[in-house]
Amino acid sequence: MKRGTFSSYGFDYHDLGYSTGKMAVEILKGKKPNEIPVGFPENLELYINKKAAREEGITLTEEMLKNAKIVGE
């Protein structure tokens, strides 16, 4: 986003760390790592950079913005 793209889907590193911590607790309680399924981020978020969209000539609609996290005005 900092390099100028106007939108992206991504995950929150806090959420990822929390999920990883839950896996660590399972291991500390005796579960073997190979018994824990591979995990993927559960909550992807839409990020929109309004400034970059404006500079790229993209018109943002209310629908696009309603659930997005806004980066750069």
Backbone as CSV, one residue per row, in Angstrom:
resi,resn,N_x,N_y,N_z,CA_x,CA_y,CA_z,C_x,C_y,C_z
1,MET,0.819,-1.178,0.000,0.000,0.000,0.000,0.875,1.258,0.000
2,LYS,1.998,1.210,0.689,2.855,2.391,0.767,3.470,2.739,-0.585
3,ARG,3.549,1.768,-1.478,4.174,2.022,-2.775,3.178,2.522,-3.813
4,GLY,1.901,2.637,-3.437,0.961,3.272,-4.335,-0.197,2.444,-4.840
5,THR,-0.294,1.177,-4.456,-1.454,0.411,-4.900,-2.701,0.961,-4.209
6,PHE,-3.844,0.891,-4.856,-5.021,1.497,-4.253,-5.820,0.526,-3.395
7,SER,-5.617,-0.796,-3.563,-6.333,-1.733,-2.694,-5.574,-3.048,-2.566
8,SER,-5.878,-3.732,-1.469,-5.225,-5.003,-1.215,-6.015,-5.761,-0.160
9,TYR,-5.980,-7.088,-0.228,-6.506,-7.924,0.842,-5.331,-8.392,1.668
10,GLY,-5.478,-8.373,2.970,-4.399,-8.821,3.831,-4.935,-9.250,5.178
11,PHE,-4.025,-9.689,6.033,-4.420,-10.135,7.360,-3.757,-9.275,8.409
12,ASP,-4.299,-9.332,9.587,-3.792,-8.586,10.723,-2.746,-9.454,11.421
13,TYR,-1.557,-8.934,11.604,-0.478,-9.710,12.225,-0.800,-10.066,13.676
14,HIS,-1.574,-9.249,14.349,-1.989,-9.574,15.715,-2.826,-10.850,15.717
15,ASP,-3.788,-10.944,14.795,-4.617,-12.148,14.700,-3.777,-13.384,14.389
16,LEU,-2.828,-13.224,13.479,-1.953,-14.342,13.123,-1.128,-14.795,14.323
17,GLY,-0.596,-13.834,15.075,0.178,-14.164,16.267,-0.667,-14.856,17.321
18,TYR,-1.911,-14.419,17.457,-2.817,-15.046,18.424,-3.063,-16.509,18.055
19,SER,-3.329,-16.763,16.780,-3.548,-18.140,16.312,-2.303,-18.995,16.526
20,THR,-1.151,-18.426,16.262,0.110,-19.143,16.467,0.307,-19.459,17.947
21,GLY,-0.041,-18.515,18.807,0.057,-18.742,20.245,-0.833,-19.889,20.707
22,LYS,-2.031,-19.981,20.135,-2.921,-21.091,20.477,-2.299,-22.427,20.079
23,MET,-1.618,-22.456,18.940,-0.927,-23.682,18.521,0.211,-24.017,19.493
24,ALA,0.927,-22.983,19.930,2.034,-23.197,20.873,1.521,-23.785,22.180
25,VAL,0.370,-23.321,22.634,-0.219,-23.865,23.863,-0.516,-25.351,23.688
26,GLU,-1.025,-25.730,22.549,-1.310,-27.153,22.293,-0.031,-27.984,22.393
27,ILE,1.049,-27.460,21.829,2.333,-28.173,21.867,2.841,-28.259,23.312
28,LEU,2.726,-27.162,24.060,3.176,-27.165,25.457,2.362,-28.137,26.312
29,LYS,1.141,-28.400,25.896,0.296,-29.357,26.620,0.533,-30.791,26.162
30,GLY,1.495,-30.997,25.229,1.869,-32.344,24.849,1.506,-32.793,23.444
31,LYS,0.793,-31.968,22.704,0.442,-32.358,21.345,1.685,-32.263,20.463
32,LYS,1.850,-33.218,19.585,2.995,-33.192,18.660,2.698,-32.213,17.521
33,PRO,3.706,-31.458,17.083,3.477,-30.485,16.012,2.848,-31.092,14.756
34,ASN,3.210,-32.344,14.432,2.648,-32.949,13.221,1.169,-33.331,13.389
35,GLU,0.643,-33.187,14.598,-0.775,-33.464,14.849,-1.642,-32.205,14.698
36,ILE,-0.986,-31.080,14.516,-1.701,-29.811,14.379,-1.832,-29.498,12.889
37,PRO,-3.054,-29.300,12.411,-3.220,-29.017,10.983,-2.602,-27.677,10.588
38,VAL,-2.215,-27.589,9.350,-1.694,-26.338,8.811,-2.797,-25.293,8.899
39,GLY,-2.449,-24.107,9.324,-3.449,-23.048,9.462,-3.216,-21.928,8.469
40,PHE,-4.261,-21.219,8.196,-4.212,-20.061,7.298,-4.938,-18.910,7.976
41,PRO,-4.589,-17.676,7.651,-5.314,-16.550,8.246,-6.817,-16.681,7.969
42,GLU,-7.595,-16.489,9.025,-9.035,-16.640,8.889,-9.732,-15.350,8.462
43,ASN,-9.200,-14.235,8.868,-9.871,-12.964,8.614,-9.040,-12.084,7.681
44,LEU,-9.372,-12.123,6.418,-8.714,-11.218,5.477,-9.482,-9.900,5.468
45,GLU,-8.760,-8.814,5.399,-9.368,-7.492,5.407,-9.041,-6.770,4.112
46,LEU,-9.982,-5.960,3.660,-9.769,-5.131,2.479,-9.217,-3.791,2.935
47,TYR,-8.095,-3.403,2.369,-7.477,-2.110,2.639,-7.577,-1.272,1.374
48,ILE,-7.962,-0.021,1.523,-8.061,0.886,0.376,-7.283,2.152,0.682
49,ASN,-6.458,2.542,-0.282,-5.690,3.773,-0.192,-6.403,4.798,-1.070
50,LYS,-7.150,5.702,-0.438,-7.945,6.693,-1.182,-7.065,7.608,-2.038
51,LYS,-5.933,7.998,-1.486,-5.033,8.890,-2.229,-4.539,8.212,-3.506
52,ALA,-4.112,6.959,-3.399,-3.614,6.230,-4.573,-4.732,6.025,-5.590
53,ALA,-5.938,5.723,-5.118,-7.066,5.547,-6.040,-7.317,6.837,-6.812
54,ARG,-7.311,7.948,-6.102,-7.521,9.257,-6.743,-6.437,9.515,-7.788
55,GLU,-5.185,9.234,-7.441,-4.064,9.472,-8.359,-4.114,8.555,-9.579
56,GLU,-4.731,7.366,-9.415,-4.844,6.414,-10.529,-6.152,6.586,-11.304
57,GLY,-6.961,7.586,-10.924,-8.200,7.848,-11.628,-9.306,6.846,-11.346
58,ILE,-9.257,6.203,-10.191,-10.246,5.192,-9.833,-11.306,5.824,-8.940
59,THR,-12.556,5.635,-9.315,-13.664,6.143,-8.524,-14.078,5.067,-7.520
60,LEU,-13.983,5.403,-6.258,-14.353,4.470,-5.202,-15.833,4.630,-4.881
61,THR,-16.542,3.523,-4.792,-17.963,3.564,-4.474,-18.160,3.323,-2.973
62,GLU,-19.331,3.660,-2.479,-19.654,3.400,-1.074,-19.575,1.905,-0.775
63,GLU,-19.984,1.088,-1.745,-19.928,-0.375,-1.577,-18.487,-0.835,-1.340
64,MET,-17.545,-0.254,-2.083,-16.132,-0.621,-1.929,-15.607,-0.192,-0.554
65,LEU,-16.062,0.942,-0.088,-15.526,1.523,1.136,-16.192,1.010,2.410
66,LYS,-17.375,0.431,2.300,-18.162,0.170,3.494,-17.494,-0.789,4.486
67,ASN,-16.759,-1.768,4.038,-16.095,-2.697,4.961,-14.585,-2.620,4.895
68,ALA,-14.062,-1.607,4.230,-12.617,-1.492,4.048,-11.969,-0.706,5.164
69,LYS,-10.709,-0.999,5.387,-9.891,-0.168,6.257,-9.220,0.851,5.346
70,ILE,-9.337,2.097,5.704,-8.826,3.171,4.853,-7.383,3.488,5.237
71,VAL,-6.535,3.518,4.214,-5.128,3.847,4.385,-4.840,5.009,3.445
72,GLY,-4.359,6.101,3.928,-4.037,7.244,3.074,-5.295,7.949,2.584
73,GLU,-5.450,9.144,2.966,-6.602,9.939,2.548,-6.177,10.744,1.356
